[in-house]
Each structure stands twice: as structure tokens, then as C-alpha cells.
Amino acid sequence: MKVVLLSGGSGKRLWPLSNDARSKQFLRVLQNDNMQMVSMVQRVWHQLELNGLGADSYIATGKSQIEMMQTQVGTDIPLIVEPERRDTFPAIALAATYLYSVQSVGLNEVVAILPVDPYVEDHFFEVVKQLEEAINSSGAYIGLIGVKPTYPSSKYGYIIPETANQPLSGLNMMQVLSFQEKPTEDEADLLINNGALWNCGVFAFKLDYIINHLQKNGLPIQYDELLKQYGNLPKISFDYEILEKEREIIVVPYEGYWKDLGTWNTLTEEMGSGQIGKGIISEDCTNTHLINELDIPVVVLGVSDLVVATSPDGILVTDKSASPRIKDTITFNNVPKYEERHWGWCKTLDIQQYEDGNQVVTKRLHVLAGKNLSYCLNRSSQEVWTIVKGSAEFIHNGNRMSIKAGNVMHIPVMTMHGLKAITDVEFIAVQSGPVIMENDSVELYTDWEEIEQHCVKI
């Protein structure tokens, strides 16, 4: 069996920490067994490896998330890269063509699709393994995992088995009759009494099921060809495109802890600490969490059931029960002011637009020891770098020099430049020129050895 972990989306429900450059699955707010702070994707990938699924697992992710994904789970993890976001069906279709035409996976191989943000116990992945036998034994086209509900929730979708609590053929699976999306609590209570299960977004199928679906709809089954047409695929979920139209579906029940960590109220329930970052929460606050990524302290006094989250992108103060509404409340689409990259991180400190049409962007960059920035040039903007910490090698129009804290580097328009950190390096970069576009920077080389080949040491 092959496993594909879906890791897309912008995670707007966890704003302001999550943004287009750092989605919710990358937030290091959970604690592992060693009391280290880890992200959702790090936790789930570790569980896959613990349960013997790592060697046959892939991660489907967006083009903009490659660097952060490799930073968090390693460069050896096989990635299936979406050129743009188009919902879960296109992502799964692309993954299927990758397995079929690039990895030469057999058409009878069972493929399990898992979301990146569930919080589950390790034995959940034993149930994932059972999907392979369930698909092969039942002859069903699709297999699901259903969580046995612990309370009547209106936040989840429900799977309604055809013969509740009566396993098929002696195996731990049931035929699916229908689905119910986010019922009222009263309706949910009735569903649970009739044996309904929470839909946790896990499904499995034989590879030929999706390949045949693509062929029937005139879509390519070769990965390279589907990539070219990816922007023309409909933005539709796997549930609407496949599940709601298929009748041959079985469900394998899971009894254990499960939670969707997609909102602040659910995520904070699993955080090991009530506070991350600078600040104070007074003792008379109950069930209140502070997550502060700013360099200034935040003080929370005498309020309960709150989440206070701050980042360079903004500040959120919300009642926990109201926190899911943030996705519908945030309408502005600012450029992310904090990004994690394979070489370190970058924080936008200030953006100013002047009457003469010039724009000045001030950033603080941290480059990890041994890592390097690419060798690039700016088409229309100039930069001034002030080194505030550490030492590095700096390459300027092919000339290499050593720099350290206190040095100031002037980089005119159309000037080639790059940096490699000897120790951890921090510097303030002030970029100025006409309105600075994302494509203003032209990357020439990324590997430092390749960069050195084009330099003359002075």
C-alpha cells in the first residue's frame, strides 16, 4: 500500500501565524515525547515512520511550500508538487498519475490518502493499514476510516453505515449508505445513536480507480501531461467529485482519540503549554492561551476562554468558540511578513510607499550556519545590508569577501550578489526602488559550490 499525505491550503483559520508562505501544518506549537516543539506535519510524518509506513509514503504539497516542507521533514521525503492550489480532487489526481507514470506503481496497488492536520494516537495508523485488506476483500471501490464519535458534534461530517455495527464478512468494516455534512447537535445525536461515524477525511482506493476516472473524463494519466493541464482542472473536492457519486464504499471504524487541529480552539487543546513567546497570563485567566511571535511582551489579564495570537502579519484576540469564524472574517490579502526558508527565516519589518512612486521595504533575515542565499540580482531595486550578527562569505559581482557584524554592504540595481553563513548570521536589508514586485529578483545559481565556480577570490 502507498500513502499520500495531503499538505496544501493556506490555513486561514490559524491566522495570523499561518499565511500563504507558512500554512497551519508548519506551525511548531505541539510538543513531542521529548518536549520539543514540533509542527503538525512533523508529528504525522513521525507517526507514519513509527508504524512502518514511511518508506511507502509521499507528501502532496504546493510549489510555495517545498522549502519549508524539506526543512521540517527532510530533503529525502518524496514530494508530489502541485503548481497551484486547486482543491483535493486535482491534488489526488496528480498524485495518482505520479505514482502510476513516474513511480511505476501497479494499478492494483491500494493508495491511502491522509490529511496532514489530524491529532491521533499511534494505533490510528494500524487502522490505515487495514484499508488495504478491506478494499481487496470487499471489492469496494473506496474505503474510508470512520471515527467512533465521543459527543454529538456539529463541526464534523458523518458517515452513515448501511448496516450499523454489523461488520461485512466477519471483517472490521461496513458498507456506507450515505453521508451527512455538519448536522445540528440534535441531528448528530440521532445519527450517533444509529451508528454513524465521524468522517476523518481518510480514504483509499486501488490506483486504477482514479486512473480510469481520468481516462473517462479525457484527462491525461501521465504526470507530466497532467501538470501542463493542471490549471484547467476544476477546483473541486474529492468528496464532491468522487465520494458523493460512488455507491461501492466501505468504512473501517477507528476507536481512539482523534481531533481536527484546523482551528485555534482545537489546536490550543493539544498544546503542551498555555503560553509561547514573551508575555504574561494572569492567574485568574482560565483556559486562555497566548502565542506571541513578536519581540514585544503581551499581557493578558482577567479573561478566560481566549486565544491571543500575534505575529508580524497581525494580532488576533478571540473567544475560543468563535475562533473558526476567522476564515470568513479575514478579507485582506497582505504579502506574508514572516517566512521560513531552507536557509533560515525572513521577517518584513516595514513597508513604505512614497509620493515619488518609490517603495522601501525593510527586512530582517537570519541565515543558519552553513546555509546560503542564492546568487541573484534585482532588476529595479537596490539594497543596503547591515550585518548585525555573525560572520559570512559575501559574493558581489563575482568577487568574494569575508564580512561580519558591523559591515554594511551596498548592492546597486542589476548587481549579482550572494551570501553563505559561516556562523548564524542576521542582517537588516533595506530594499528601495519602484514598487517592488515578487519577480524583481532573478535567481542565477542556488548551490554554493556552483556559485564559487563563477567567482574570483580577492
Secondary structure, DSSP 8 states (H G I E B T S, - for coil): -EEEEEE-S--GGGTTT--SSS-GGG---EE-TTS-EE-HHHHHHHHHHHTT-GGGEEEEEEGGGHHHHHHHH-TTS-EEEESS---HHHHHHHHHHIIIIIS---TT-EEEEEES-EEE-TTHHHHHHHHHHHHHHH--SEEEEEE--SS--SSSEEEEESSTT--GGGSS-EEEEEEEES--HHHHHHHHHTT-EEEEEEEEEEHHHHHHHHHHTT---SHHHHHHTGGGS----HHHHTGGG---EEEEEE-S-EEE--SHHHHHHT-S-SEESSEEE-TT--S-EEEE-SSS-EEE-S--SEEEEEETTEEEEEEGGGGGGHHHH-------SEEEETTEEEEEEEEEE-TTSEEEEEEEEEE-TT-B--EEEESS-EEEEEEEESEEEEEETTEEEEEETT-EEEE-TT--EEEEESS-EEEEEEEEEES--GGGEEEEE-SHHHHHTT-EE-
